[in-house]
Amino acid sequence: MSDKQISRRSFLAGSAAAAATAALSPVVLPQAAQASSGDEVLTTVLDVARCEGCEECVGACREQWQPTVPDPVKPLPKPFPPRVPTSDWSGRKEVQDRLTPYNFLYIEKLTIKHKGKTVELNIPRRCMHCENPPCTNLCPFGAGRMEKNGVVHIDPVLCMGGAKCNTVCPWHIPQRQSGIGLYLKFLPTLAGNGTMYKCNRCLPLLKKGEQPRCIEVCPQELQSIGPRREMLAKAEALARKRAQEDGADPSRWREYVYGLTENGGTNTIYVTPMPMKVIAKAVAADHRAKKQKVLARLDAAIAKLKKADKQEALIKAKRKKKRTAKSNLGRPAMGPVGNSMASEENMTAAVLLAPVAGLAAGFLKVFGSKRPTAGQEKGGEA
């Protein structure tokens, strides 16, 4: 084979696989630049037009998984440097209109003007379970996991709460709860500040041959789960139908699908009753409006602190406002997303991180606590 036949990208992909293999041991299980494939991969198709926003799925998810997230140690260890943020949702477990460490699924409720009509849309939002997830490939602690069935999840025993997964996720989905997890045993003021949480697609239930809770309880049966090839065919057929119902040529069915190509492909496929570009625009506008309300409240709080000359609290409030302005506030966008793991920078990082993450995972497995919380004993790993 000539040198011209060996591209830089294929070299990196091969190196990533080799690095992952080299890092393996009985306690070290890193993954690098590895995509899910094969007949074992499970994909979910969601028919958005059928969702009535009853939130039965949200309630079932919370019932199953909220008990697995332990309450934090209080007071929270103060991070160093002080500008490093902490995140505490333990006093706001009731919040269910966004993703939080205690809420892995929420319903995006939209009112959209489309073709002269006002349409109410309800869209279940959770982890997309990417085919080649950057959150797993780029976790420096080896806490990211991708199963053969395509489920992407976080090992709470290994997670140090560094939030790299949130940063590299195109939708910024994983959420951190400070004051819990392994970091408390290892330099709590200098480490990651907690544990990251997100949907694991009810992996323990899938392993027993059961359906995820959100699918099981849905009265409208708007979700289907099955082998990827079968689900892709179902998504296409449904999207062709939705396009035709919307007055479009069925050949434009891809405009009515989300998740098929986003971030290189995901195992969560939304089929919508109108073009995705219309929905993406509505989602973006709704999220901007919600953020502006939060920022307005922070501005009011900052004004009061200035008036009271409370400098320390004022500095914290200004930092919070700056973080809020950059955050998606736990509400993922639905716009176009390129393949993040096709980036040579990320592929190179995955290659370099594989052995490091493997060593970190091994160290944490050996020296960390393996004892599950009471909630984990009941529902499985989070």
C-alpha positions as CSV (number, residue, x, y, z in Angstrom):
1,M,0.0,0.0,0.0
2,S,1.4,3.4,-1.0
3,D,1.8,6.3,1.5
4,K,-0.8,8.2,-0.5
5,Q,-3.4,5.5,0.5
6,I,-2.8,6.1,4.2
7,S,-4.6,9.3,5.2
8,R,-3.8,11.2,8.4
9,R,-7.4,10.6,9.6
10,S,-7.3,6.8,9.0
11,F,-3.9,6.7,10.8
12,L,-5.4,8.5,13.8
13,A,-8.4,6.2,13.9
14,G,-6.1,3.2,13.8
15,S,-3.9,4.7,16.5
16,A,-6.9,5.3,18.7
17,A,-8.0,1.7,18.5
18,A,-4.5,0.6,19.3
19,A,-4.2,2.9,22.2
20,A,-7.5,1.7,23.6
21,T,-6.3,-1.9,23.3
22,A,-2.9,-1.2,24.9
23,A,-4.6,0.4,27.9
24,L,-6.8,-2.6,28.7
25,S,-6.4,-4.5,31.9
26,P,-8.7,-6.3,34.3
27,V,-9.6,-2.9,35.9
28,V,-8.8,-0.5,33.1
29,L,-11.5,-0.1,30.5
30,P,-11.0,3.0,28.4
31,Q,-12.6,3.7,25.0
32,A,-11.1,5.9,22.4
33,A,-12.6,7.1,19.1
34,Q,-14.8,4.0,19.1
35,A,-18.2,4.0,17.3
36,S,-21.1,1.7,18.0
37,S,-21.9,-0.6,15.2
38,G,-23.5,-3.9,14.4
39,D,-26.9,-5.5,14.9
40,E,-26.7,-5.3,18.6
41,V,-27.0,-1.5,18.6
42,L,-30.4,-0.2,19.8
43,T,-31.9,2.9,18.4
44,T,-34.9,4.9,19.6
45,V,-37.3,6.6,17.2
46,L,-39.6,9.3,18.6
47,D,-42.7,10.4,16.7
48,V,-42.9,14.0,18.0
49,A,-46.4,14.5,16.5
50,R,-47.9,12.0,19.0
51,C,-46.5,13.5,22.2
52,E,-49.1,15.3,24.2
53,G,-46.8,16.6,26.9
54,C,-48.3,14.5,29.7
55,E,-44.9,14.0,31.3
56,E,-45.6,10.4,32.3
57,C,-42.1,9.6,30.9
58,V,-40.5,12.3,33.0
59,G,-42.2,11.0,36.2
60,A,-41.2,7.4,35.5
61,C,-37.6,8.4,34.8
62,R,-37.4,10.5,38.0
63,E,-38.9,7.6,40.0
64,Q,-36.4,5.1,38.7
65,W,-33.2,7.2,38.8
66,Q,-33.5,10.2,41.1
67,P,-32.9,7.9,44.2
68,T,-29.6,6.8,42.7
69,V,-28.2,10.3,42.9
70,P,-27.0,10.7,46.6
71,D,-27.4,13.9,48.6
72,P,-24.1,15.9,48.8
73,V,-21.8,16.4,51.7
74,K,-22.5,19.8,53.2
75,P,-21.0,22.3,53.3
76,L,-19.6,21.8,49.8
77,P,-15.8,21.8,49.7
78,K,-14.6,25.2,48.5
79,P,-12.8,24.8,45.2
80,F,-9.5,26.3,44.4
81,P,-9.1,28.6,42.7
82,P,-12.4,30.2,44.0
83,R,-13.6,31.0,40.4
84,V,-14.1,27.3,39.8
85,P,-17.9,26.8,39.9
86,T,-19.7,24.3,42.1
87,S,-23.2,23.0,41.2
88,D,-25.7,22.0,43.8
89,W,-29.2,20.8,42.8
90,S,-29.9,18.9,45.9
91,G,-32.4,21.6,47.1
92,R,-34.1,21.8,43.7
93,K,-34.9,18.1,43.0
94,E,-38.4,19.1,41.9
95,V,-37.1,21.0,38.8
96,Q,-38.2,19.1,35.7
97,D,-38.3,21.6,32.9
98,R,-34.6,21.2,32.1
99,L,-31.9,18.6,32.6
100,T,-30.3,18.5,36.0
101,P,-28.3,15.8,38.0
102,Y,-31.6,14.7,39.4
103,N,-33.7,15.0,36.2
104,F,-32.4,13.1,33.1
105,L,-35.4,13.8,30.9
106,Y,-37.7,16.8,30.3
107,I,-40.4,17.9,27.8
108,E,-39.6,20.8,25.4
109,K,-42.9,22.6,25.1
110,L,-43.2,24.8,22.0
111,T,-45.8,27.0,20.3
112,I,-44.9,27.4,16.6
113,K,-46.5,29.3,13.8
114,H,-46.4,27.0,10.7
115,K,-48.2,27.5,7.4
116,G,-50.7,29.9,8.9
117,K,-51.5,27.7,11.9
118,T,-50.5,27.7,15.5
119,V,-49.0,24.3,16.4
120,E,-48.3,23.0,19.9
121,L,-45.3,20.7,20.0
122,N,-44.0,18.6,22.9
123,I,-40.5,17.0,22.5
124,P,-39.0,14.6,25.0
125,R,-35.3,15.7,25.5
126,R,-32.5,13.6,27.0
127,C,-29.1,12.3,26.0
128,M,-28.8,11.6,22.2
129,H,-26.6,8.5,22.7
130,C,-24.2,9.3,19.9
131,E,-22.7,6.6,17.7
132,N,-19.3,8.0,18.4
133,P,-19.6,10.0,21.6
134,P,-17.1,12.6,22.4
135,C,-18.1,12.5,26.1
136,T,-16.8,8.9,26.3
137,N,-13.8,9.3,24.0
138,L,-12.5,12.4,25.7
139,C,-13.2,11.7,29.4
140,P,-9.8,12.0,31.2
141,F,-10.8,9.7,34.0
142,G,-12.1,6.8,31.9
143,A,-15.6,7.2,33.4
144,G,-17.4,7.4,30.0
145,R,-18.9,4.1,28.9
146,M,-20.4,2.9,25.6
147,E,-22.0,-0.5,25.5
148,K,-22.2,-2.8,22.6
149,N,-25.9,-2.0,22.4
150,G,-25.1,1.7,21.8
151,V,-26.0,3.0,25.3
152,V,-23.7,5.8,26.4
153,H,-23.4,6.2,30.1
154,I,-21.2,7.5,33.0
155,D,-19.7,5.2,35.6
156,P,-20.5,7.1,38.9
157,V,-17.7,5.1,40.7
158,L,-15.1,6.6,38.4
159,C,-16.5,10.0,37.6
160,M,-14.6,12.9,39.3
161,G,-17.1,15.6,38.1
162,G,-14.6,17.4,35.9
163,A,-17.4,18.3,33.4
164,K,-15.2,17.6,30.3
165,C,-18.1,15.5,29.0
166,N,-20.4,18.5,29.2
167,T,-17.9,20.7,27.5
168,V,-17.3,18.4,24.5
169,C,-20.9,17.2,24.1
170,P,-22.5,19.2,21.2
171,W,-25.7,19.6,23.3
172,H,-23.9,20.0,26.7
173,I,-26.2,17.4,28.2
174,P,-24.3,15.8,31.3
175,Q,-25.0,17.7,34.5
176,R,-22.9,18.0,37.6
177,Q,-23.8,17.6,41.3
178,S,-21.1,18.8,43.6
179,G,-20.3,17.4,47.0
180,I,-20.7,13.7,46.0
181,G,-18.6,11.0,44.5
182,L,-15.0,9.9,44.5
183,Y,-13.4,13.4,44.3
184,L,-14.2,13.9,48.0
185,K,-11.4,11.3,48.7
186,F,-8.9,12.8,46.3
187,L,-8.0,16.5,46.8
188,P,-11.6,17.7,47.1
189,T,-10.7,21.4,46.6
190,L,-8.6,20.7,43.5
191,A,-10.5,17.9,41.7
192,G,-13.7,17.9,39.7
193,N,-16.3,19.0,42.3
194,G,-18.7,16.0,42.1
195,T,-20.2,13.5,39.7
196,M,-21.8,14.0,36.3
197,Y,-25.2,12.5,35.5
198,K,-27.3,12.0,32.4
199,C,-29.7,9.5,30.8
200,N,-28.3,5.9,30.6
201,R,-31.4,4.7,28.7
202,C,-32.3,2.5,31.6
203,L,-29.3,0.2,30.9
204,P,-29.9,-2.2,33.8
205,L,-33.4,-2.7,32.6
206,L,-32.3,-3.3,29.0
207,K,-29.8,-5.9,30.2
208,K,-32.8,-7.8,31.7
209,G,-34.7,-7.6,28.4
210,E,-37.0,-4.8,29.7
211,Q,-37.8,-1.5,28.0
212,P,-36.6,1.9,29.3
213,R,-39.2,3.4,31.7
214,C,-40.0,6.4,29.5
215,I,-41.0,4.0,26.7
216,E,-42.9,1.6,29.0
217,V,-45.2,4.2,30.5
218,C,-45.9,6.4,27.4
219,P,-49.7,6.4,26.9
220,Q,-49.3,7.5,23.3
221,E,-46.6,4.9,22.5
222,L,-44.6,7.6,20.6
223,Q,-41.3,5.9,21.1
224,S,-40.0,2.7,19.6
225,I,-36.7,1.0,20.4
226,G,-35.0,-1.8,18.4
227,P,-32.0,-2.8,16.2
228,R,-30.6,0.3,14.5
229,R,-31.1,-1.0,10.9
230,E,-34.8,-1.7,11.6
231,M,-35.3,1.6,13.4
232,L,-33.7,3.6,10.6
233,A,-36.1,2.1,8.1
234,K,-39.0,2.9,10.4
235,A,-37.8,6.5,10.9
236,E,-37.6,7.0,7.1
237,A,-41.0,5.5,6.4
238,L,-42.6,7.7,9.2
239,A,-40.7,10.8,8.0
240,R,-41.9,10.3,4.5
241,K,-45.5,10.1,5.9
242,R,-45.0,13.3,8.0
243,A,-43.5,15.2,5.1
244,Q,-46.5,14.3,2.9
245,E,-48.9,15.3,5.6
246,D,-47.1,18.6,5.8
247,G,-47.6,19.2,2.0
248,A,-44.0,18.4,1.1
249,D,-42.6,15.9,-1.4
250,P,-41.9,12.6,0.5
251,S,-38.4,12.6,-1.0
252,R,-37.6,15.5,1.3
253,W,-38.1,13.3,4.4
254,R,-34.7,14.0,5.8
255,E,-35.8,17.5,6.6
256,Y,-38.3,15.9,9.1
257,V,-35.7,13.9,11.0
258,Y,-33.2,14.9,13.7
259,G,-30.4,12.7,15.0
260,L,-29.7,10.8,11.8
261,T,-26.5,12.7,10.9
262,E,-26.1,15.1,13.9
263,N,-22.7,14.6,15.5
264,G,-22.0,11.9,13.0
265,G,-25.2,10.0,13.8
266,T,-27.0,9.3,17.1
267,N,-29.1,6.4,18.4
268,T,-31.9,8.8,19.2
269,I,-34.0,9.7,16.1
270,Y,-36.7,12.4,16.2
271,V,-39.3,12.4,13.4
272,T,-41.2,15.7,13.3
273,P,-44.4,17.0,11.8
274,M,-42.7,20.0,10.2
275,P,-39.2,20.7,8.9
276,M,-36.5,20.6,11.6
277,K,-35.2,24.0,10.6
278,V,-38.6,25.5,11.8
279,I,-38.4,23.6,15.1
280,A,-34.7,24.5,15.6
281,K,-35.5,28.2,15.2
282,A,-38.4,27.9,17.7
283,V,-36.3,26.1,20.2
284,A,-33.5,28.7,20.0
285,A,-36.0,31.6,20.4
286,D,-37.6,29.9,23.5
287,H,-34.2,29.2,25.1
288,R,-33.1,32.8,24.5
289,A,-36.2,34.1,26.2
290,K,-35.8,31.8,29.2
291,K,-32.1,32.8,29.5
292,Q,-33.0,36.5,29.4
293,K,-35.3,36.1,32.3
294,V,-32.6,34.4,34.3
295,L,-30.1,37.1,33.4
296,A,-32.6,39.8,34.4
297,R,-33.0,38.3,37.8
298,L,-29.2,38.1,38.2
299,D,-28.9,41.8,37.2
300,A,-31.4,42.7,39.8
301,A,-29.5,40.7,42.5
302,I,-26.2,42.4,41.4
303,A,-27.7,45.8,41.7
304,K,-28.9,45.1,45.2
305,L,-25.4,43.8,46.2
306,K,-23.8,46.9,44.8
307,K,-26.1,49.1,46.8
308,A,-25.4,47.1,49.9
309,D,-21.6,47.2,49.2
310,K,-21.3,43.4,49.7
311,Q,-18.2,42.9,47.6
312,E,-17.6,39.1,48.1
313,A,-21.2,38.2,47.2
314,L,-21.1,40.7,44.3
315,I,-18.0,39.0,42.8
316,K,-19.8,35.6,43.1
317,A,-22.9,37.0,41.5
318,K,-21.0,38.5,38.6
319,R,-19.2,35.1,38.0
320,K,-22.5,33.4,38.0
321,K,-23.9,35.8,35.5
322,K,-20.9,35.2,33.2
323,R,-21.3,31.4,33.4
324,T,-25.1,31.7,32.9
325,A,-24.6,33.8,29.7
326,K,-22.4,31.0,28.3
327,S,-24.6,28.1,29.5
328,N,-27.6,26.4,27.7
329,L,-29.2,26.2,31.2
330,G,-29.8,22.4,30.8
331,R,-31.8,22.8,27.6
332,P,-30.1,21.3,24.5
333,A,-30.5,23.0,21.2
334,M,-31.9,21.2,18.1
335,G,-29.9,22.8,15.4
336,P,-27.4,21.2,12.9
337,V,-24.4,19.6,14.6
338,G,-21.3,18.5,12.8
339,N,-19.4,15.3,13.6
340,S,-17.2,16.4,16.5
341,M,-15.1,13.1,16.5
342,A,-14.2,13.7,12.8
343,S,-12.1,16.6,14.0
344,E,-8.4,15.7,13.9
345,E,-7.9,17.7,17.1
346,N,-10.4,15.5,18.9
347,M,-9.2,12.3,17.4
348,T,-5.6,13.1,18.4
349,A,-6.8,14.0,21.9
350,A,-8.6,10.6,22.1
351,V,-5.4,8.8,21.1
352,L,-3.4,10.6,23.7
353,L,-6.0,10.3,26.4
354,A,-6.7,6.6,26.0
355,P,-3.8,5.2,28.0
356,V,-4.1,8.1,30.5
357,A,-7.8,7.5,31.0
358,G,-7.1,3.8,31.3
359,L,-4.6,4.4,34.1
360,A,-6.9,6.8,35.8
361,A,-9.8,4.3,35.6
362,G,-7.6,1.5,37.0
363,F,-6.4,3.7,39.8
364,L,-9.9,4.9,40.7
365,K,-11.3,1.3,40.6
366,V,-8.6,0.0,42.9
367,F,-8.6,2.9,45.4
368,G,-12.1,4.2,45.1
369,S,-15.2,3.1,46.9
370,K,-17.2,0.4,45.0
371,R,-20.1,0.4,47.4
372,P,-23.3,1.6,45.7
373,T,-25.8,4.0,47.2
374,A,-29.1,2.7,48.5
375,G,-30.7,4.0,45.3
376,Q,-28.2,2.2,43.1
377,E,-28.9,-1.0,44.9
378,K,-32.6,-0.5,44.0
379,G,-32.3,0.7,40.4
380,G,-28.9,-0.1,39.1
381,E,-26.0,2.2,38.2
382,A,-26.7,5.7,37.2
